[in-house]
Amino acid sequence: MANNNTPLDQLKGFLNQLFQFDSQDLDFGVYKILHYKRKEIANFIDQLLVDKVKEQLQTLSADESKQIKEQIADLEKDDIIKGWLEAEADEKKTLEKFGKDKINQYAALKAKATEATVSVETENQIYNHLTLFFSRYYDKGDFISKRRFGKNEKYMVPYNGEETHFHWANHDQYYIKSSETFNHYAFKVQTLDGNLVVNFKLHNAQLEQGNVKADEPNFFLLADKAPEIKEKDDSELNFVLANKQPDVSEKEITIYFEYRPLADDEKKKVKGNSKQDNLDEIAFEYLKKELSTNPLFANLWKEQEGKPLLLKKLQHYTRKNKHDFFIHKNLKSFLERELDYYIKSELVNVDDLYVTDSDTHFDRLKHNLKTIKVFKSIADTIIAFVSQIEDFQKKLWEKKKFVLNTEWVITIDRLVEYIGEEAAKPILEEVIKNEKQVAEWKELFGEYSKFESSNDFFDSEKIHLNKLPIDTIHFDKGFKNSLLNAISKKNDLENVLDGLLIKSDNFQALSSVRPKFEESISATYIDPPYNTGDDGFIYKDAFKSSTWVTMFQPLLESNKDLLNDFGALFISCDEHEELALGQLLNKTFGENNRTEKITWNKRIPKNDKGIGNIHEYIYLYCKSKEHRKANDLSFVMRKDSLEEVYEIVKKAKSSGKSIREAQSILKKYYKKQGFDRGITLYCELDENYEIWGKINMSWPNAKTQGPRYEVINPVTKKPAPVPNKGWRWKEDTFKAAEKNGSEFILPDGSMMKGRIWYANNENTQPSSITYLREVESFLLRSIISQKSDGGITLENLVLQDKVDYPKPVKLIEFLLYSTGVTNGYFLDYFAGSGTTFHAIQNLNNQDNGNRKCILIEQGNYIYTVVIPRIKKIAHSLEWNVGSPVKPVGGGNGIFFKYQRLEQYEEALENIAFKASEDTLQKALEFDQYIPKYFLEFETKGSQTLVNTAAMQDPWDYKLKVWDGFTYDTEQAVDLVETFNYLIGLHMQKCITKEINGKKYQFVYGHNNANKSILVVWRSVKDWSLEEYKADAAALKEAFKAFAYDLLYINDQAHIEGYQPIEEVFRNKMLS
């Protein structure tokens, strides 16, 4: 069927598609903003662009053109004009003398008519080029360089002449998709009995190879797995919104989908361009047929805004996950650059440069240049408009995010250690009265959480109770403040903190923590999605690898800035993105800082078809390899199984075994394991049960002789035998070794004298003493073998949720140990099941290190897996099928905090519009204001962009947040912790007190420049002048307890030298 639309109609249709006016179902994200200005934008498309083209081409309107044609027709009826038109050349000259005015009028009208015809054609040509140019880049909410086929290249690649250059299609964009609503989408429906929760969940599906072609688009299809109906579990939601109470009666249905290309037989069933809409309707009809007889689902079939509710939600789910993958970092620059290239390659004809003397040649050239000028002018206007929208999205994406809530977890033993037994008793009395806290203990620790009273926590026979964790999520703000007050009295909060967990998109979290942790991280380990197609990573169709690289690039840039000069980065990957990742790492860190691509032998194949794949890769890069080398800091690895060796001796000692018995146990273990001499040589124990070995003291060179001198055996009091080739050491070195330590008689009667061992007989030569810990490490190897048993570890912990493909704890221990760093911060921003935190705790337990861990994870299993896992291993390091392995309560204890950050979608939801009443704005409405400025001016004062007027009560600054179903819930955010991140504050003390009947919070700490900082928060809402005066006196008294270089106070204060928080807050959040 022929397309009868004019070029203008086609352009309007494309622009309506670009601004998504053709789909009211796209009511999320930036589309809400576009729909807010729908009337003005539609007027811009329908009227302004056309007027501009006509104005610049000086095109006649349709009425003017019709009028000219009528005038020409009237003149052609005139006898003079009729005769002139029919006359020969000589006769024309005669007639022109008598009818000059009429003939000139006719000629002028004909010229205008001809020019009008040319202008209309030119106008249509411009509309065609505008549609063609912008359609090259726009695709479902994104501006990208879509693949085009042709004889000549269609795009320019920015390139500065490097020997090699790594480029990908989306190199100048941010990846903004979240896998959360991709893997799990939910909404609530009211029923007669309460609420029904409807879940859409992805179910992995594998199609036979060859059944689909490469790079085919993916679609959402109903899975073969039947829908499941059950009672709703609200435990996860309670973590998301701390004070959210579960509904009285709630059931849920889970409907499973697959996301994959269509198989050949499925393609025959789904026709047309809107295949996903077609599939949504097929799914809806199937579900209605299967479920409509159950009254529980009656409201799913009721219409909402012209569609059945279930179909509307289904289309919302699929469209949201098929649109808006990227935000351009500089869309205006990108489109302007591409526009210049388009003009040069598509509109400028090189042959026109060969000038002839023909007037028509110059006329044509002039006409073409005018056409190009008008085309560029209109294109620039559209570019300004779409860039305004894109830049606004970028502003929301890049801005620092609010901390929505902060919770603290501390085990009882740590609490007692930090504040003392007497101070801890009243707190523990309050804790054991909290039913939610006690119920959580029972769920996590079963019989090992039983107690009669708070006195049991101090009973040495019930030491396992000391490791029960107190989580402030179960308590009110007053309890939290009292807890921090108590710990702050004698401790530096961050110094005693073991770690930090952040629930957030990793880009947002890294951006927010950067001012605080810049150049502070000792090492990073991450296990990102491998982009296999079934690992939960959502990519734009036909841009699979490019999407993945785009996601990663800004994360690596941030990671590099966070590492200290000794810092190292470990990244797990497999063959899917190995090459692209290596190129990206070289581009970010520099090829000179590439240290190794480690091959991890997992020992167990990951598939059962074809060749058994038993390896993955781990890239290792340094912040500065040269800096590590200059400080003689190598990457090392421990001899295999040393953890087990140390643990055997540790258990023997703790169970009261003698040194002789412990040595016997150790030697039997060596024999059973079949270790080589590199370990079995070290089979002796000193008085502290430290493992050591005897090293031969003979001169090692067969061709020369070593020094000879007399050595008296302190056991026999007689000279010891001298080796045939002499001693290994000089005499003074030998004597120094004897003095390097104490004397100790071993169970067999021999003696350790410093670093020399003497037998209890006259015939045995002395040996030097070397401890196993001194030789346990050697240079890191490029191939490591470690069993892939991360899933077994999680199964033994018995956690609420399941996480796919968890890494083994031993592997992460191995990698982090290799850095040679035993304190400082370690980062993982693809935290998954929390294996990195687990590994850090194990390492600290093994070598008494003081490593701290920062985890970032966007999945809700941070609440159902990661936090419970940390609580369990803090109690006991080893677990078996949900029960702690002896020694029960043998964990390290824990003190950490976890936070949830505002997300990009929440920032969009908190945009509030206020139309300007400015008359100048009205005058510029269609020429400048709408295309360029309306978003900037009309969104000022939105909460997410910092509404300083709303900060008078810092504990009541609210945002609309995602509650798992909608953005309808308003929640007070944590301005205090948000500001700490903005100014890079390491919080040493947080003290909340009441002064003059009003709440004050004093936050004290330092920044990375080692400046001491005091931040004061108080609610000043509706304060009088007298209250401000009383406030000044109170603050001056309170400041006597602090020594500070910088002072911040919210709102105004009658205090010298302070900085108002509000402007600093706004500037740093939006910078």
N, C-alpha and C positions, 0 to 999 in steps of 0.2 A: 504494500500500500504506500503510495507516494506521500511524502511529507509536504503539506501545503503551507506550513508555517513560514512566515517571512524571516529574514535574517534577524530583524529586531525581536520578533517573537521568540526565536531560538535563544537569543542572548538573554532576554528576560527570563525565559524558562531556566536557563543555566544558572543565572544569578539567584533565582528563587531556590534552586536546588542548593547552591552554595551557602545561602543563609538559612537553609532547611525550613523554608516556609511551606514546602510541600509535604511536611510530616509533622503534624501536631503531637505525635507520640514521642518525639524526641524532647521530653520535658525535663532533661537532666543537664547538668553542667552549664556550659556557655550558651546552650540553646535557650535556656530560660531568659538569659540576658537579651538575646536577639528577639525573642518573642515579646519582651517588654517594650521594645522600640519597633515593633512590627509595622505600625502605621507609618512612622517616619522613614523606615528603611524601604518599605514598599514604594513610598512616594519618591524616594531617591532613585530607585530602580526604574519606575514607570515614567517619571517626568524629568528629573534633573539630567540624567545621562543623555536623553534624547534632545533636550533643549540645548545642552552643551555642544553636541555634535552639530546640530543645525546652526547654532550661533557661530561656531568656528568655521563651518563650511559655507556659512551665509546661504544656507539652503532655503528655498522658498517653501512656505507651508503649502499644504494641499489646497487650501482655499485660494491662496495667491496664485498657485499654478493653474487652477481651474479658471480663475478670472482672466489670466493672460491668454489662455486658450480661447476663451469666449471673445476677447478683444481681437485676437488674430482672425477668428472666424468672421466677425463682423466686418473687419477691414477687407477681407478677401471677397466680400460681396460688393464692395465699392468698385465703380467702373474704372477708376484710375488704377487701383491696385490690381484689379482683374486684368486690365490691359497690360499693365507693366509685367505681370507674371507670365503672360502669354507672348509678349513682344520679343523680337530678336534683339541682339546687342545694340545695334544702331538706334533702333526705335526706343529702347530703354533710356538711352541718354537724352533723347528728346522729351520723353514723358517725365523724366526726373526733373527737368527744368520747370514744368508746369505743376507737378504734384510732389515737390520736394519734401514738404513737411510730412505728408501722409506716408510717403515711401520710407522716409527715415524712421518714422514711428513704427511702421510695420517691421523693418529690419531689426530695430532694437528689441521689439517684442519677440521676434523669432530667435534672436540671440539669447534672450533671457530664457526662453522655453528650452532651447538646446542645452544651456548651462544647467537648468533645473534638472533635465534628464540625466546629464553627467553627474550632477551632485547627488541625486538619488542613488545612482549606481555606486558612487563613491561611498555614500552613507551606508549602503548595504554591505559594501566591501569592508568597511570599518567594523560594522557589527559582526561580520563573519570572522574577521581577524581577532576581535576581542574574545569571542567564544572559543575560537581555536586556541588562542594563547593560554587563557586561564584554564581551559579543560585539560591542557597538557600536565597541569600540576595538581589540580584539585581532585580528591578522591575520598568521599565519605568523611568529611570533617578535617582532612589532612591536606597540606600542601607538600607534595613530594614530586620528585622527578620520575614520573611514570615511564616505564620502558616503552620505547618507540622503535619501530623497525623502518629502515629506509637505506638508501644508498649513502647519504651523508649523515655525519654525526649530528645529533639534535641538542646536545647539552655541552656546557663548558665545565671542566673540572678545575677548581682553584689549585694552582701548582706553582711552586717557586724554584723549580729546577733541581730539586734534590735528586740524588742518584736513584733512589727508589721512593715511591710515594704510596701510602696506604689510604685508600678512599672507599667510602661506602655511600649508598644512596641517601641516607638520612644523617650524614655526618654533622650537620649544623642544626640538629633538633634535639629536643628532650623526649624521652619515652615516658608517657604518663599513665599507662595502663596499670591497673591493680588486678592481681589474680584473685582477689577476695571475691568480688561479685562475679567473676568468671567461673570459679569453681563452686561457688555457693551463693545463691540468690534467694532471698526469703521475703515474704510479706504476710500480713495478718488479715484474717477475714472474721467478722463477727458471726457467731452461730447462736442458736437458742440456748446452748449449754455453756457458752463462754467464748473462747477464741479458737480459731483454727489457724495454725501456722503452716503455710505452704512453702516447701523448699524445692528449689531446682538445684540439683547437684550433678556435676559431671562424673561420668562413669567411663573409665578408660576403655577404648576399643581399638583393636588391632585388625586392620584389613590385610588380606593376603597381598604380598608384593606382586606388582603387575596388574592388580585390579584397579589401581588408580595411577594417573600419570604424575610426574614430578611437578611441583609448583601449582597444583590445582587448588582452587579456593576451598576453604573449610566451611562447613555448615553445622548448625545445631539440629540434631535429630533425636527423636525419642530413642532411648536405649531399650534393649531387650529385657533388661532387669525391671521387674514389676514394681509399681509404686508401693511404698511402705507406710503403714499407718501405726502411730504409737503415741504414748503420752509424751508431752513436751518436757525436755530437760532444760531448766533455766540457769544452771550453774555457770555456763559460759557467759550469759548475758549479765549476770550479777557482777562479774568482773569488769565487763565493758562499762556498765553504769553502776557505780559502787552501791548506790542506795536504791536501786531498782528492785521492786518487789515482784515476784512472779504472780501471774494471773491466777485467780482462784481455780479455774478449770481451763485447761489448755491441752488440745491435741494437735498432732502435726501429721502432715503427709509429705513424704519425700518422693519427688518425681525425678527420675534419672534421665540424663541426656548424654549424648556423645557429641564430640566436636571433631569433625574429620571431613575429608573430601567425600563426595558421593561415589558410590560404586557404580559400575556400568549399568546394572539393572535399575538402580535408583534414579539415574539420570533420565531414563525413559519416562518415569512417572512424574518428574518435576520439570515443567516447561516454563518458558518466559524469562524475562530479565529479573523479576522479583522472586528468585528461587527460595530465599529464606522466608519471605512472607508466606509463600505457598506451603513450605514445610511447617511453619507455625500453625497454619490453618489445619493441616493434616493432623498434627499433634493434638490440637484442640479438639477436633472432631472425634479422634480416637479416645481421648481422655473423657470426653463427655459421654460417649457411648459406654465406657467401662464404669464410670463413677456416678452417673446421674441418678441412679436408683437409690443411692445412699443420701439421706436427708442432711447428713453432716456437710455435704458439699453443695448444697442448694444455692448458696449465694455466689458461687463461682460462675454460674451460668447467667446471672443477672447482668443487664447491660449497664455500663458506666461510660458516659460520654459517647454513646453510640456503638459500643462494642461490649461483648461479654467480658466480665472482669478477668477471667483466666486468660483469654486471648490477649487482652490489653497488657496484662503483666508479662505474658510470654513474649510479646513483641517488644516490650520495654527491655526485657532481659537480653534478647538476641540482638536488638539494634544497639543497645549500649555497648555490647561487647564486640560489635563490628564497626563502630565509629570511634573517632578521636583517639588515635594511638600516639600522636606526636604534637608537640608545640615547637614552633620555630624559635631559635634563639635570636634571629634577626630576619623576619620574613620580608620586611621592606627592602633590605639590601639584597636578599636572594632574588626576589621578583624583579627588582630594578635591573639587576645584573642579567637575569634571564631575558628580560624585555629588550635590553640593548642587543643581546645576541640574536633574539628573534627578529628584530628589525633588520639587522645586518644580513641575516641569512635568508629571510623570507620576503622582505619588502624592498630592500635595496637591490636593484638590478645593476650588476657590474657593467653590462653593455652600455648603460646610459652614460657612463663616464667617457665613452668615445664620442666626442662632440662633433656634430655636423652643423652646417650653416642653415639648416632647415628651421624655419620658425616653428613648425609643428613639433620638432624635436625638443626645443626649449619649452614650448607650451606643455608638452607631455611631462618633461622633467620637473617643471614648476608644479604641475598638478600632482605628481607623485610625492614630491616633497611636502606639499600641503597636506596630502592624505596621511603621510607618515606623522606629521606634526600633530594633526588632530587625533589620530589613533593613539599616539604616545600620551597626549594630554588626558584623554579619557581613561586610558589604561592606568596612568599615574593616579587618577582620582579613585579608581577601584582599588588599586594597590594601597592607597592611603587608608581606605575604609577597612579592608580585610586585615591590614597590618595593625590598625588600632585595636581590633578585636583580639588578634593574636598576641599583641604586646600586653594587653590587659591580662590574658591568660598566663602569659609568661611572668608577669608581675606577681600573680597569685601563686604560681608554681615556685618561683624563686624566693619569695619572702620567707623569713624565718617563721616557724609555726608555734602557736600557743601550746603550752603544756596543759592538757585537759585535766589530768589528775596525777597525783604522786602518792604512792604507797610505800611503806617500809616493812621489811621483814627482818626480825632478829631472833636468834635462838636464845633460850633462857641462860645458857652458860655465858654467852657473850654479854647479855644484859647485866648479869651479876659481875662479870669481869670489869665492865665499863663504869658501873655506878655503885657497886658494893652491895652486899647482901641486905643490909638494913633498908637502903633506898629501893631495892628491888621488891621487897616483900609487899608493900601496898599495891604496886603495879601488878604483881602476880595475883593478888587477891581479886583485883578487877578483871584480870584475864580469865581466871577459871570460872567467873560468873557469866562469861560471854558464851552463850549457847552455840553460836555459829563457829567460834574459834575451837571450842571443844569438839564439835561435830567434825570439823576439818581434821583435827588430830586423829580422831577415831578412823576417819576414812583413809588417811595416809599411813597411819602406823598401827592400826588395829590394837591388839592387846598391849603393845608397848607404849600406849598413850594413857593407860589407866593410872589414876592417882586417887588418893583419899582426901588430901588437903594440899595447900601450897607448901607445907613442910616437906612433902615428898621430893620437891625439887632440890632440896639441899641434903638429901639422904645419899651418902656415898654408896649404898647398896643398890640405889636406883638411878645410877648415873645416866641411863638412857633417857630419863625424863628431862635432863639438862639440855638435851638437843632438840626439844620440841620448839618449833618456830612460831613466833607471834607475828601475825600479819595485820597491819593497821586497817586493811580493807574491811575488817569485821567490826571496827570501832568508830566512834564519832571523832570529829576534829579535835575536840578537847583532849581526848586520850592521846592522839597523835602529837599534839603540841606538848603535852606533859612528858611524853616519852623523849622527844627531841630536846626538851629543856634539861631533862635528867642526864642524857648522854653528853650534851654540850658542856656541862659543868666542868668535866675533867678531861674531855677528849676533843680532838680535832675530828669532826664528823667524817670528812672524806679520807682522812688517814686511816681510820678504823673500818671504813666501808670496804667490803669485798668485791662489790661490783654494781653494775647498773644495767637494767633491762629497759628497752624502749620499744613499745608497740607502735610501729610507724612504717610507712614506705621508707625504704632505705635512703633514697635521695634526700627526703625531707629531714630525716633524723641526722644524717651526716652534715647537712647544711646547718642545722640548729646547734649541734654540739661543737662545731668547728671553732668558734671563738674561744671556747674553754679548753679543748683538747688539741689545738693546733700544735704540731711538732712534739706531741706528748706520748704517742703510741709506740710501744716497743716492737710489736709484731701484730700482723693481721692474718687470720686464716678465714677463708670463705669457701663455701661449697655451693655455688650458684646453680640455677637450673642449667642443664646441659643442652637445652634446645633440641631435645630428641623428638618432640612432637607429642609426647604423652607425659611430660613432667610438670604440667601446670603453667608453663610459660606461654602467654598468649601473644601471638605475633600477627602483624598485618599480612593478609594474603599477598603472595608474590614477593614479600619482603622478609622472609623468615630469618636469614642470617643478618641482614642489615638491621632489623628490629632489635635483635639480640645485642649487636655491637653498640647500637644507639643507647640501649638501656645501660650498658656497662661503662661507656666512655666517661660520663661525668662522675660516676661512682669512683672510678680509678683516680681521676683528677683530685677528688676530695680526699681519698685514701692517701694519696701521695703527700698532700699537705698536712695530714694528721700524723704521719710517721715522724719519729725523731731521726737524727742523723744516723743512728745505728739500726734503724727500723728495717723490718723485712716483711714481705708480703708472700703468702702461700695461697695459691688458687687451684682448687681441684677442677678437672675437666676431663672429657673423653674425646674421642676422635671427631665428634660432631662439629665443635667450634675450636678445636685445638689450634689450627693455623691462624684463624682470625684473631683469637685471643693473644697469641704470640705477637702478631703484628701490632695489635692495640697496646700491649704492654711495652713493646719497644718504643712506640710513638709517645707513650705517656711517661715512662720511667727512663727511657734511653737504653739503647741496646748495650751500652757499656755497663749498665746496672743489672743486666740479666745474669743470674748466678747459675741456675740449672733448671732443666726440665726433668723432674724426678719421675721415674716409672714406678708405679705402685702395683706390685703383684698381689692380687686379692686372693689368690689360691683357689677360688671357686668361680667357675664360669658364670657370667651374668645371663646367658641365654642357652637354649638347648637345641639350636638349629645351626647348621653349618659349623664353622670353626668356633671352638669355645673361647670366648674373650675373657681373659682373666686379669686384665690390667686397665688402669686409668693413669692419668698424668697429674702431676702437681707442679705448676710453675712457681719458681722461687725468684723473686726480684728484690733488690735492696733499694732503699732510699738513696744510699751512697755507698757503693761497693768499695770505693777508694777510702772512705772514712772508716769503714770496718777494718780494712786491711791496715791502715795506718795505726789503728789501735789494737792490732793483733787479735781481732775477734773473729774466729772462724766458726763455721757451721759444723757442729759435731753430732755424733750419735753414740748411744750407749750400747754396750754389748748386750746381746739378746738375753732376755729372761732375768735381768738383774732385779727388776721390781719384785719378782717372785722370790729370788734369793734373799733380798733384804727383808721381805715380809716374813719368810720362814724364821729368820733369826729374831725378828721383832716379836713374833708370836711366842717363840721359845722363851725369850727374856720376860715378856709380860706374864707368862704362865708360871714363872718361878723356876724354870729349868736352870741347872748349873751350867757353867761355861763348858765343862767336859761334855755334858748331855747335849747342849746346843750344838757343839762341834760335831758330835756324832750324828745328830739329825741332819746337819748341813752336808756332811760327807755322803750320807746315804742318799740324800736328794740329788747330789751331783752324779752319783753312780747310776741312779735310776734314769736321770735325764740324758746321760751320755754326753755331757759337756766336754769340750776340748780343754787342753791345758791352759788356755788363756783365761779360763774361769776357775778350773779345779785347783790351780796353783794356790788360789786364795781360799784357804780352808781353816785358818786359825782365827781365834777371837781374842781380843784384848779385854781388859777389865770392864770396858764399857760395851762389850759385845760387838765392837766394830770388827769387820772382817779384814784380815790381812794375810799376806803370803811371804814366804822366805825366798830371797833372791840371792843367787850364788855370788860370792865375793871374789872369785878368781879373776885374774887378769885375762881379758877376752882375746887378746891378739896372740895367735899361735907363733908368730915369728919374733916376738920381742918379749922381754921380761918386765913385770911390774915391780913396784916398790916392795921391799921386804923389811919388816919390823916386827917386834914382839907385841903380842896382844894377850893380856891376862884375862882368863875366863872368870867372871865374878862369882860363878856358881862353884867351880872347883878350886878357885884361887891359884890355878896353875896356867902356864902358857897354853894358848890354843894352837892347834896345828896351822901352819902357814901353807897356803896353796902352792902347788908345784911351780906355777908361773908367777907367783907373787900376788899381792893384794890388788884389787881393782882400784882402790882409792889411795891417795897419799895419807900419811899418818895423821896430819892435822885434820883432814876431812873426816877420817874415821873417828877421831876423838870428838869432833863436833857433832857427829851423828849420835854418839853415845849420850851426849848431853841434851839432845833434842827430844825431850820427853822424860817421863818418870820411869822408875824401876817397878817391874811387876813379875811375881813368880807365877808361872802358869801351872795348871793342874798336874802336868807330867813332871814338874820339878825344874823345867827349863826357865830361862829368864828373858824378859824383854827389858833391855836397858836403852832407853831412848829409842833410836831407830836401828838398834842392833839386837839380834837374837843370839843367845848363848845356850848350848845344850847342857844337860846335867851330867856330862861325861867329858873325858879328856881327849877323845878321838874325833869328835865332830867339829868341823870348821864353823865359825860364826857366819851368820847370814844377815844381809841387810833386810829391813822391814819396809814393805810397800803396802799401803792400804788399797783395797779394791776400789774405793771411791776415787782414788787418785789416777787410776788407769782405766776407769769405766768408759771413757769417751775416746772416740777417734773421729777422723774427718768424715763428714756426711757422704754417703754413697748415692750415686745417681739411680740405683735400683734398690727398692726396699720391699720386703715381704711382710705383710700383715694381714691376718685373717679378717674378712669383711663380716664382722659379727655385731654391727651396731644395732640391728633389729633384735637380736637376742638380748642385748643389754636392756632395751626398752621393754621387751616382754617380761623380763625379770623384775623390772620396776613396777609393772602393772599400772600404767597410766591411763587416763580417761580416753585419750584419743590416739590415733595412729598417724605417724609421719612416715612418708615413703622415703626409702633409700637413705636412712641415717648412717652417718660415717661412724666407724669404730672409735671408741674412746682412745685406745692404745695408739692409733694412727695420729690423732691430734696431739696426744702427749709427746709422741716421737718428734713431730715437726716443731712444736713450740719449745721443747727441750733443746733442740738443735741450735736455737738462737744464742744460747749461752747466757740468757737473761733470766734472773730469778726474782726480779721485782718489776714494778711498773705496770702499765696498762696494756692489755691484749684485747684486740677488737675482732668481732665477727658480725658483719652486717647482713648475712644470710643465715641467721641463727638456727633455723629449722627446729630440731628437737632439743637444742641446748647442749650438744655434745662438747663444744668448746669450753663452756663453763665447767662441765663435769671434768674435762681433762685438766683444767687449771687447778681445780680442787685436789685432784689426785697428785699433780706435780708438787703443789705446796705441801701436801701431806708427806711426800717422799723426801723432800730436801729442805723442809721448813722455809720455803720461799714466801715471798709476799707479793705474788702476782695478783693483779686485779683484772676483772673481765667486764667488757662492755658488749652486750648483745643487742642487736637490732633485728626485729622480726615483725612483719606486717600481719601474719596469719593469727587467727584467734587461738590457735593451739599454743600461743605463748602463755595463755591462761590455763589450758587444759593439759599441757604436756611440759613446757619448759619450767614454769614456776613450781609445779609439784615435783618435778625431777630434782630441781636444786634443793628444795626442802628435804627431800628424801636422802640425797647424798650428803647433805649437811648433818643429818642424823646418823647415818651409817653408810660407809663407802661402798659396801658390797650388798647386793640384794639377790634373792632367789625366789621367783614366782610370788612376788609381792611381800616377802618377809625379809627383814634385815639379816645378814649373815654375821655371825659372831666375829669380833666383839660388837654386840648390839650397842648402839650409841657411840661407836668409835669414830664417827665423822669429825670434821673440823669445826662444826658449828658454822654459823653464817650471819652476816649483816649486809643486806643489800636493799636497794630501792628499785622500784619499777614504775614506769611512767607511760602514759598514752599521749601522743601528740595529735594536734589538729592535722587533718589531711587536706589535700587539694580540693577534693569534692566538697568537704565541709566548708572550706574557704569560699567556694563558689556559692554554696547555699546561704552563706551569711552576708552576701552582698545585698545592700539595701539602696534603692534608688530614690533620689530626691531631685525632681526636675528644677532646673534653674529658672528664675523669673527675670533674669537679666535681659534688657531690651536689645542689647548688642548681640547677645546669643540668638535672639529671635531673628534679628536681621541676617545673621550668618547661618541660619538653621540649615539651609540646604546646600550652601556653598562650602562652608568650612566646618561648622559645628558638628553636624551629624557624622560626616566622613572622618573627622579627625579627633574631636575633643569630647564627645558626649559621655563616654565611659569614665574618663578622668574626672570630670566635674561632677557628674551626677551620682557617683558612688562614694564620694568623700564622706567620712563619718561612719562608714560601715564598721561593724565590730571587728571583723577580721583584718581590716586595714588600720586598726587602732583608733578607737573613739576615745580620745583623752577625757572628754567630759564624763564618760561612764566609769572612770577610774577613781572617783572620789571614795568609793567603797571598794578596796582592792579584792575583797573576798566575795564580791557579788557581781563581777564582770562576767557576763554570760554570752555563750555562743550556742547556736543550734548544732547538735551533734548527731551522728549516726548511731542509732540504738540497736542496730541489727536488722531493722525493718524500714524505718523512715528517718527523716531529719526533723521530726516534729518536736523532739525533746530538747529543752533548753537546759544548759548546765553551767554552773559557775566554774570558771577555769582557774588554773593555778598561776596567777600573775607573778608570784614570788619566784617560783622555779623558772618561769619563762624569762624573767629579767636576769636571773643568775646566768642563764645561757647567753643572753644577748651581750652582757658585759664580760663574759668569760670568767665568772666568779667561781672559785673553788671554795665551797661553803665549809667553814670550820665550825661555826656555831650558828644555831637557829634558836633564838630565845623569844618566847611569846609571854607577855605579861599584861596585867591590867594596871593602867595608870589613870587616876582620877575617874575611875569607872569606865574607862575606854580601853579597847584592845589595841596593843602595840606589838609589832613583830620586828625584832632586830636580827638582821642577817649579817654575819661577819665572816670575812675570808680574805682571799688575795687573788690577784689575776696572774697571768703568765709573766708579766713584767715585774712580779714580786711586789706590787703595790698593795698595801693593806686597804681594804674597802669595807665600809659600813653602809648598809642599806636599811632604811627605816620605812615601815609600812604602818599606816593607821587609817581608819575610816574617818573622813572629815565631812561627810555628808551633812548638810544643813548646820555647819558650825557657825557660831557667832564670833565676833571679834574677841570677846573675852575668852572664849574657848581656845582660840589660836594663841592668846597670850599665855594661858595656863599650859598649853602644849609646849611653848618655847621653854618655859621654866623646867618642865618635866624632862624635855630632851636634853637640856644642858646638864641636868643631874645624871641622867642615864649615860651620857657620853663619857663620863669619868671612868667607866669600866672598859673603855675601848681606846686603843691607839690606832689611828687610821690616817691614810694619805688622801683618800677620796671619800666623800660623803654624798649619798643620794637619799632624798626624801620625797615621798609622793605628795603632790599638791603643793601649796605654798606653806612656808614656815618662816618664823621670825628668827632665823638662824643664819649666821654668817658662813659663807664659803661652801654652801651645799649646792648640788645640782638637782633641779627638779627631775623626777623620774620620767614624767610623761613624754617630754620631747626626745630624751635619750632613747626611750622605749620605741617611739615611732620611727625615729631615724635609723636605728639599728635593725629593727624588724623589717623595714622596707628597703634597706640598702643591699 
